[in-house]
Amino acid sequence: MTVKRDSFSKILRYSSIFCALVGGILLASKVSFSGYGFIFLALSSSQLLMASIQERDTNTMIYAASVFIFVDCFGVYRWILN
């Protein structure tokens, strides 16, 4: 069971890297739909949070939760919902 959990956690971390890159590129490109980069950044932080919860990595858990809650959710609200 730990092998499946470890491999799923690894998939979440790699997917988080991909989403962070896409989100950062969208925001940096400064095009009309750049604000959607925050959705990818929110996905990245939430995936990192789930992986850190599975691995019981407290430091990464706190980091991912704070970035997700304060930065990414605010960006989604500010750029897309508002």
MODELLER restraints for C-alpha pairs under 7 A, 6 or more apart:
rsr = mdl.restraints
at = mdl.atoms
rsr.add(forms.Gaussian(group=physical.xy_distance, feature=features.Distance(at['CA:9:A'], at['CA:51:A']), mean=4.79, stdev=0.5))
rsr.add(forms.Gaussian(group=physical.xy_distance, feature=features.Distance(at['CA:9:A'], at['CA:54:A']), mean=6.90, stdev=0.5))
rsr.add(forms.Gaussian(group=physical.xy_distance, feature=features.Distance(at['CA:12:A'], at['CA:47:A']), mean=5.49, stdev=0.5))
rsr.add(forms.Gaussian(group=physical.xy_distance, feature=features.Distance(at['CA:12:A'], at['CA:48:A']), mean=6.63, stdev=0.5))
rsr.add(forms.Gaussian(group=physical.xy_distance, feature=features.Distance(at['CA:12:A'], at['CA:51:A']), mean=6.02, stdev=0.5))
rsr.add(forms.Gaussian(group=physical.xy_distance, feature=features.Distance(at['CA:13:A'], at['CA:47:A']), mean=6.74, stdev=0.5))
rsr.add(forms.Gaussian(group=physical.xy_distance, feature=features.Distance(at['CA:13:A'], at['CA:48:A']), mean=5.82, stdev=0.5))
rsr.add(forms.Gaussian(group=physical.xy_distance, feature=features.Distance(at['CA:13:A'], at['CA:51:A']), mean=6.56, stdev=0.5))
rsr.add(forms.Gaussian(group=physical.xy_distance, feature=features.Distance(at['CA:16:A'], at['CA:44:A']), mean=4.10, stdev=0.5))
rsr.add(forms.Gaussian(group=physical.xy_distance, feature=features.Distance(at['CA:16:A'], at['CA:45:A']), mean=6.87, stdev=0.5))
rsr.add(forms.Gaussian(group=physical.xy_distance, feature=features.Distance(at['CA:16:A'], at['CA:47:A']), mean=5.65, stdev=0.5))
rsr.add(forms.Gaussian(group=physical.xy_distance, feature=features.Distance(at['CA:16:A'], at['CA:48:A']), mean=6.03, stdev=0.5))
rsr.add(forms.Gaussian(group=physical.xy_distance, feature=features.Distance(at['CA:17:A'], at['CA:44:A']), mean=6.73, stdev=0.5))
rsr.add(forms.Gaussian(group=physical.xy_distance, feature=features.Distance(at['CA:19:A'], at['CA:40:A']), mean=5.05, stdev=0.5))
rsr.add(forms.Gaussian(group=physical.xy_distance, feature=features.Distance(at['CA:19:A'], at['CA:41:A']), mean=6.20, stdev=0.5))
rsr.add(forms.Gaussian(group=physical.xy_distance, feature=features.Distance(at['CA:19:A'], at['CA:43:A']), mean=6.59, stdev=0.5))
rsr.add(forms.Gaussian(group=physical.xy_distance, feature=features.Distance(at['CA:19:A'], at['CA:44:A']), mean=5.19, stdev=0.5))
rsr.add(forms.Gaussian(group=physical.xy_distance, feature=features.Distance(at['CA:20:A'], at['CA:40:A']), mean=6.27, stdev=0.5))
rsr.add(forms.Gaussian(group=physical.xy_distance, feature=features.Distance(at['CA:20:A'], at['CA:41:A']), mean=5.15, stdev=0.5))
rsr.add(forms.Gaussian(group=physical.xy_distance, feature=features.Distance(at['CA:20:A'], at['CA:44:A']), mean=5.45, stdev=0.5))
rsr.add(forms.Gaussian(group=physical.xy_distance, feature=features.Distance(at['CA:22:A'], at['CA:37:A']), mean=6.91, stdev=0.5))
rsr.add(forms.Gaussian(group=physical.xy_distance, feature=features.Distance(at['CA:22:A'], at['CA:40:A']), mean=6.64, stdev=0.5))
rsr.add(forms.Gaussian(group=physical.xy_distance, feature=features.Distance(at['CA:23:A'], at['CA:37:A']), mean=3.84, stdev=0.5))
rsr.add(forms.Gaussian(group=physical.xy_distance, feature=features.Distance(at['CA:23:A'], at['CA:38:A']), mean=6.03, stdev=0.5))
rsr.add(forms.Gaussian(group=physical.xy_distance, feature=features.Distance(at['CA:23:A'], at['CA:40:A']), mean=4.77, stdev=0.5))
rsr.add(forms.Gaussian(group=physical.xy_distance, feature=features.Distance(at['CA:23:A'], at['CA:41:A']), mean=5.24, stdev=0.5))
rsr.add(forms.Gaussian(group=physical.xy_distance, feature=features.Distance(at['CA:24:A'], at['CA:37:A']), mean=6.40, stdev=0.5))
rsr.add(forms.Gaussian(group=physical.xy_distance, feature=features.Distance(at['CA:26:A'], at['CA:34:A']), mean=4.94, stdev=0.5))
rsr.add(forms.Gaussian(group=physical.xy_distance, feature=features.Distance(at['CA:26:A'], at['CA:37:A']), mean=5.00, stdev=0.5))
rsr.add(forms.Gaussian(group=physical.xy_distance, feature=features.Distance(at['CA:27:A'], at['CA:34:A']), mean=4.79, stdev=0.5))
rsr.add(forms.Gaussian(group=physical.xy_distance, feature=features.Distance(at['CA:27:A'], at['CA:35:A']), mean=6.40, stdev=0.5))
rsr.add(forms.Gaussian(group=physical.xy_distance, feature=features.Distance(at['CA:27:A'], at['CA:37:A']), mean=5.44, stdev=0.5))
rsr.add(forms.Gaussian(group=physical.xy_distance, feature=features.Distance(at['CA:35:A'], at['CA:79:A']), mean=5.21, stdev=0.5))
rsr.add(forms.Gaussian(group=physical.xy_distance, feature=features.Distance(at['CA:35:A'], at['CA:80:A']), mean=6.48, stdev=0.5))
rsr.add(forms.Gaussian(group=physical.xy_distance, feature=features.Distance(at['CA:38:A'], at['CA:72:A']), mean=5.86, stdev=0.5))
rsr.add(forms.Gaussian(group=physical.xy_distance, feature=features.Distance(at['CA:38:A'], at['CA:75:A']), mean=5.80, stdev=0.5))
rsr.add(forms.Gaussian(group=physical.xy_distance, feature=features.Distance(at['CA:38:A'], at['CA:76:A']), mean=5.57, stdev=0.5))
rsr.add(forms.Gaussian(group=physical.xy_distance, feature=features.Distance(at['CA:39:A'], at['CA:76:A']), mean=6.34, stdev=0.5))
rsr.add(forms.Gaussian(group=physical.xy_distance, feature=features.Distance(at['CA:41:A'], at['CA:72:A']), mean=6.27, stdev=0.5))
rsr.add(forms.Gaussian(group=physical.xy_distance, feature=features.Distance(at['CA:42:A'], at['CA:68:A']), mean=5.82, stdev=0.5))
rsr.add(forms.Gaussian(group=physical.xy_distance, feature=features.Distance(at['CA:42:A'], at['CA:72:A']), mean=5.03, stdev=0.5))
rsr.add(forms.Gaussian(group=physical.xy_distance, feature=features.Distance(at['CA:42:A'], at['CA:73:A']), mean=6.79, stdev=0.5))
rsr.add(forms.Gaussian(group=physical.xy_distance, feature=features.Distance(at['CA:45:A'], at['CA:64:A']), mean=5.29, stdev=0.5))
rsr.add(forms.Gaussian(group=physical.xy_distance, feature=features.Distance(at['CA:45:A'], at['CA:67:A']), mean=6.78, stdev=0.5))
rsr.add(forms.Gaussian(group=physical.xy_distance, feature=features.Distance(at['CA:45:A'], at['CA:68:A']), mean=5.30, stdev=0.5))
rsr.add(forms.Gaussian(group=physical.xy_distance, feature=features.Distance(at['CA:46:A'], at['CA:64:A']), mean=7.00, stdev=0.5))
rsr.add(forms.Gaussian(group=physical.xy_distance, feature=features.Distance(at['CA:46:A'], at['CA:68:A']), mean=6.47, stdev=0.5))
rsr.add(forms.Gaussian(group=physical.xy_distance, feature=features.Distance(at['CA:48:A'], at['CA:64:A']), mean=6.15, stdev=0.5))
rsr.add(forms.Gaussian(group=physical.xy_distance, feature=features.Distance(at['CA:49:A'], at['CA:61:A']), mean=5.37, stdev=0.5))
rsr.add(forms.Gaussian(group=physical.xy_distance, feature=features.Distance(at['CA:49:A'], at['CA:64:A']), mean=5.13, stdev=0.5))
rsr.add(forms.Gaussian(group=physical.xy_distance, feature=features.Distance(at['CA:49:A'], at['CA:65:A']), mean=6.19, stdev=0.5))
rsr.add(forms.Gaussian(group=physical.xy_distance, feature=features.Distance(at['CA:52:A'], at['CA:60:A']), mean=5.98, stdev=0.5))
rsr.add(forms.Gaussian(group=physical.xy_distance, feature=features.Distance(at['CA:52:A'], at['CA:61:A']), mean=5.26, stdev=0.5))
rsr.add(forms.Gaussian(group=physical.xy_distance, feature=features.Distance(at['CA:53:A'], at['CA:61:A']), mean=6.32, stdev=0.5))
